[in-house]
Amino acid sequence: MKIVLASANKGKISEFQKLMPEDEVLAFSEILGQIEIDEDQDSFKGNAIKKAKTIYDLLMQKGLNDVIVISDDSGISVPVLNNEPGIYSARYAGLNASDKDNNEKLKSELNKLGLEKTPAFYTACIALVYKNEVYTVH
């Protein structure tokens, strides 16, 4: 089975290849080249589905119809910050911000509140598209 990850994260691709040694696991860019998918949905689930469906549809146009596409979206939410950064976790400090930049902005926003500690939570959604059906786990 050909499994295409809607991700450019080399670590994630390597993990899937180790977990599924009997299957062909590829990054979408190996087939489609570099594509930027705008994560403009209002939820982790929406963004994960959009990425998976976009890649799946492009693969179908290329005639690759026996393929599974897997994508994800994830981030951290802090209730005291109105659940920020949430779906904007990867770009909280701006477009092309590093993890360090995003963490620094988050710490700065929390420091403004003068809190010693506060709860936060991590959310992840994985979307899978196969035979034009969408499946998610959240």
Secondary structure, 3 states (H helix, E strand, C coil): CEEEECCCCHHHHHHHHHHCCCCEEEECHHHHCCCCCCCCCCCHHHHHHHHHHHHHHHHHHCCCCCEEEEEEEEEEEEHHHCCEEHHHHHHCCCCCCCHHHHHHHHHHHHHHCCCCCCCCEEEEEEEEEECCEEEEEC
